[in-house]
């Protein structure tokens, strides 16, 4: 994260936002209260209302911060930040509370959660379209679907973090458990698990279903008999 953001995080407004991230992640937006957020931040409820007005406005500020922070950390990573000593540890301290927040937010089925997801899809699509160091141009004729699925797979790991943590034997939303999950994710992106022949067969079958309104070749054949 940029130095300016670190300085901003020392302010009362930022402490309230950070406390809200944790409270929303733990209790959900409906369960969290201004009083509880104020207590977690070490400030008065009146100061929370002074800075943000309402709980909904505070949630919007959290969403904005989450979207911005994800973009900044990823951009710094793609621009060579991971080669710098200490970068990963600093990035993890920023990312882990955000990941817990996202894990809870994505199960809300609220317009706010949908807007956050759509914003992250937009960023993924932007990276794929314009390119970044170390990121190859995908071989797809449906870039939007590609970006949607890539975002969904990434966020899905956070939503299912309880199951992943149990199966891997460590909380994947901690600095102890996250690296193993992330290494496996990198391996998945790096490996070509499917043969070109199998990929071609699957694509042909699925594109046929798209062209025929979702019907399988067998169903189309039966209708035409």
N, C-alpha and C positions, 0 to 999 in steps of 0.2 A: 504494500500500500504506500501511497505517496506520503511524504513528510507532513504535508498540510493536513491530511486526514488524521495522522497520529496526533497532531496538535489539537485538532477539532475534537478528538475523542476525549480530551481532558475536560471539556466543558460540561456543565450541568445538563444541557440539552442532549448531548451525546450519551451521557450516563443514563439518562432516562430512556433513550432509544435502545441502548444495549440491554437494559433491564427488561424493557418491553419485549425484545426479541426472545429472551429466555422465558418470560412469563407466558407469552403467546405460544411458544413451543411446548411448554409444560402443560398449560391449561386450555389452550385454544383461545381464539378471540372472544368467544362467548363467555368462557369461564374466567378469563383474566379481568381484573378490575383496576381502575385508576389508583385505588388505595393500595392494592397489592404491588403494583408497578412502582409506586412512590416508595413503598417500604423497601423493595429490592434495590432501588436506586439510591436510597439514603436521603431522600428529599421529601418535602411535603406534597400531599395531593394537590394543593393549590399551585405549587410550582409546575407540576405536570400539566395542569390545565392552563397555566400561564403560557407555557411553551407550545402546547399542542392543541389546546381547546377541548377536544373530545377523544375518546378511545379510538373511534374510527379514523380520525385524522392522524393519530399516533400510529395506527396500523398502516395507513398509507405511507407515512414517513419510513416505516420499517421496510415496506415493499420497495420503495424507491432506493433505500440504502442497500438492500440485498441485491437488487438488480445492478446497481452501480459497482458494488464491491466485487461481485462475480466477474463482471466485465474487466475490472481493473486487475484482479489477480490473474485471470486467464491471459489478458494481454501481456502482462509483465512476464508470465511464464513462457508465452510463445515468443517473446522478444529476447529470450536468453536468460531470464531471471533465475531459472532453476539451476544454472551453473554457478550462481553466486552463493558463497557460504552463508548459511543461516536463512536463506530465502524461504526454504520449505517450512521451517519451524515458524517463521513469522506469518507465512501464508496460512498455515494450519490454525494458528491462533485466531486469525480473522475468519477462516472458513467454517470451523466446526460449529459455532453458535448459529451461523447462517444455515448450515445443513440441517440442524435440528429444527430450525424455524420452517424451512422448506418442507421437511418431512411432515410436519403438522399442517402447514398451509395447504398442501396439495390434496389433503383428504377432506377439505372443507366443502368442496363443490360450490364455492361462492364465486360471484363475478370477480372479486378481487384475486382469488386464486387463479382463475382463468386468465386474467390480465397478466399476472406474473408469469404464468407458463408461456403465454403468447409472446411476451417480451423476451424471454430466454430463447424461444424458438427463433425469433427475429435475429437475435445476436448470433446464434449458431449458423443461420442461413447467411448472414453477412460475412462471417469468417470463411465459410465454404465458397462463397461467390468471389470475394475479393482476395482471398488467400492470406496466409500468414507463414512466416518461416517455420519449416518443419511440418506443415500441414499440406497434404497432397490434395489435388482437386479430385473430388469423388467421381467415379464412373457411374453416373446415374442419369436417367432422363426425367427424373422427378425430384428435383432438389428440395422442394418444399416438404414432401413426405420424408425425405432423407433427414432433413433438419428436425422435423417433428419427432421422428423415431429416435434419433440420436439424443435429443433432449429428454424424451420420455425414458429412455434406458438409463440415462445418467441420474435423473431425479428419482426414478423408480428404486434405485439402490438405497436412497435415503428414506423413502416411504417404507420400504421393507427392511429397514435397518435392524429391527428386533430379530427377524428371522436370520438375516445375514450374520449378526453378532452371535447368535446361538450356534449356528452351523460352523462359524470360524473360531469360536471359543474366545472372542474378545469383542468389546463394544467398538463397532466400526466408526462410531462418531466420537472417538477419542484419539489422541496422538499415538496411543499404543496399538489400537486396532485398525485405524484407517489405512496405514501404509500397506498392509497385506491385501486389503480389498482393492486399493488403487493399483498396486502392482499387477493383480490379476486382471483388472480392467484394461491396463496397458497391454498386457499379453493378448487379450481378446482382440483389441484393435490392431495389434501388430501381426497376429497370426492369420493366415488364410486357411480356415478350417475346411472350406468346401472346395471340391475340385472344380475346374472350369466347366467340365461336362455337367456336373450336378447343378451348378449355378444356371447354366444355359437351359437345362430341362425345367427347373423350377420357374425361371423367368418366363419361359414360353407358356407354361401351363397357367400361371397367374395372369399374364397379359391376355391370354385367351378368355379367361373368366371376366376380366375387365371389359373386353370388347363385346362380350355376350351378356352383359348386364349381371354378372356375378354367377352365372350358371357354369357348371363343369362341362367339359366336352361330352361326357356321357349324357347329361341332361339335354344338351342341345341336340345330340343325335336322336334321342328318344322323341323329342318334340317334332323333329323333321321327318320321322318315319311315316 
